[in-house]
């Protein structure tokens, strides 16, 4: 049996918050320093459970303005980050549970939690599977890929699709994506 739970961090037990943090760290893309505080600041945490086991997570994050502005500047975005109050992040599915559509279910639940407000996401430029999921849910690439502060890999900025997500209609799609 499979279920998805969307909760505010304040509604989560300490055990749920610890499990959420463990899966974020298992993804290898986030530093542990300050993670618990960032989790508690999120708008919504999404848990995908199958057969009483946590199989995947995602979050609707409330990004700091400085961080958000930095992402949009590094990507050379032609739209202001202020149009997108939320960030989709920490989407992670256990490797043993991949390939069955869990990422799609997590992203859909996260988008529902935004109540139609603008949202952005970043993804490694070599993560074609995540790019496909984001595009399937109305996101489009925006700006240029940029070097991550966490290594030599590049990140791609995705923004919500204006027609489907309620963002202003003047959000242009990036050429070549």
C-alpha positions in Angstrom: 0.0 0.0 0.0 1.3 3.5 -0.9 0.4 6.8 0.6 1.7 10.4 0.4 1.6 12.7 3.4 2.0 16.5 3.1 2.8 18.1 6.4 4.0 21.4 7.8 7.3 20.8 9.7 5.6 21.7 13.0 3.1 18.8 12.4 5.9 16.3 12.1 7.2 14.1 14.9 10.9 14.3 15.7 11.3 10.8 14.2 9.7 12.0 10.9 12.0 15.0 10.8 15.0 12.8 11.4 13.9 10.3 8.7 13.4 13.3 6.3 16.9 14.6 7.1 18.4 11.2 6.6 17.0 10.8 3.1 18.1 14.3 2.2 21.6 13.5 3.3 21.4 10.1 1.4 21.0 12.1 -1.8 24.5 13.6 -1.3 23.6 17.0 -2.6 23.2 19.0 0.7 25.5 19.9 3.6 24.4 18.7 7.0 25.3 22.0 8.7 22.1 23.9 9.3 19.9 21.3 7.6 17.5 20.7 10.5 16.8 24.5 10.8 16.2 24.7 7.0 13.8 21.7 7.2 11.9 23.4 10.0 11.5 26.5 7.8 10.0 24.7 4.9 6.4 25.4 3.8 5.6 21.7 3.4 7.3 18.3 3.7 6.1 15.5 1.5 6.6 11.8 2.6 5.9 8.9 0.2 5.4 5.7 2.1 5.0 2.2 0.7 4.3 -0.8 2.8 5.1 1.2 6.0 8.5 2.2 4.7 9.6 5.7 3.7 10.5 5.5 0.0 10.8 9.2 -1.0 10.6 12.8 0.0 10.2 16.3 -1.4 9.7 19.7 0.1 8.3 23.1 -0.7 11.0 25.3 0.7 10.8 28.9 1.8 14.2 30.1 0.4 16.1 33.0 1.9 15.9 36.1 -0.4 19.7 36.3 -0.7 20.0 32.6 -1.7 17.1 32.9 -4.2 18.5 36.1 -5.8 21.9 34.4 -6.1 20.4 31.5 -7.9 18.6 33.7 -10.4 21.7 35.9 -10.9 24.0 32.9 -11.4 21.6 31.4 -14.0 21.4 34.8 -15.7 17.6 34.7 -15.4 15.6 37.4 -17.1 12.9 37.1 -14.5 13.1 38.2 -10.9 13.2 35.6 -8.2 10.6 37.5 -6.3 8.0 36.1 -8.7 8.7 32.7 -7.2 8.1 32.6 -3.4 8.8 28.9 -3.1 11.5 26.4 -4.1 10.9 22.8 -4.9 13.7 20.8 -3.3 15.0 17.8 -1.6 13.2 15.5 -4.0 14.8 12.1 -3.3 13.6 8.5 -3.9 15.5 5.5 -2.5 17.5 3.9 -5.3 15.7 0.6 -4.8 12.4 2.4 -5.4 13.2 4.4 -8.5 11.7 3.9 -12.0 8.1 3.5 -10.8 6.9 7.2 -10.9 7.5 8.2 -7.3 9.2 11.4 -8.2 6.2 12.4 -10.3 3.9 11.8 -7.3 6.2 13.7 -4.9 6.4 16.7 -7.3 2.7 16.7 -7.9 2.0 16.8 -4.1 4.6 19.6 -3.6 2.9 21.7 -6.3 -0.5 21.2 -4.7 1.0 22.5 -1.5 1.9 25.9 -3.2 -1.8 26.7 -3.9 -0.8 27.9 -7.4 2.0 30.3 -6.3 5.2 30.6 -8.3 7.9 28.0 -7.6 11.4 27.3 -8.9 13.8 24.4 -8.6 17.4 23.6 -9.4 18.7 20.4 -10.7 22.2 19.1 -11.7 22.6 19.6 -15.4 23.3 15.8 -15.8 20.1 14.7 -14.1 18.0 14.0 -17.1 15.5 12.0 -15.2 14.7 14.9 -12.8 14.5 17.3 -15.8 11.9 15.1 -17.4 9.8 15.0 -14.2 10.0 18.8 -13.7 9.0 19.4 -17.4 6.1 17.0 -17.1 4.8 19.1 -14.2 4.9 22.4 -16.0 8.4 23.6 -15.2 10.7 25.0 -17.9 14.5 25.6 -18.0 15.3 29.2 -17.5 18.6 31.1 -18.0 21.9 29.3 -18.3 23.5 26.3 -16.4 25.9 27.5 -13.8 28.6 26.0 -11.6 27.3 24.8 -8.2 29.0 26.1 -5.1 29.1 22.5 -3.9 31.4 21.1 -6.5 32.3 21.2 -10.2 29.0 20.1 -11.5 26.5 22.6 -13.1 23.0 23.4 -12.0 20.0 24.3 -14.2 17.3 26.6 -13.0 13.7 25.6 -13.6 10.7 27.8 -13.1 7.0 27.0 -13.0 5.0 27.2 -16.2 3.0 30.4 -16.1 -0.1 29.0 -17.9 -0.4 26.0 -15.5 1.0 27.3 -12.3 -0.3 30.9 -12.0 3.1 32.7 -12.4 3.0 35.9 -14.5 2.6 35.3 -18.2 5.9 37.1 -19.0 8.2 34.3 -17.8 10.1 33.4 -20.9 11.5 30.0 -21.6 15.2 29.7 -22.1 16.4 29.1 -25.6 17.7 25.6 -26.3 16.0 23.8 -23.5 
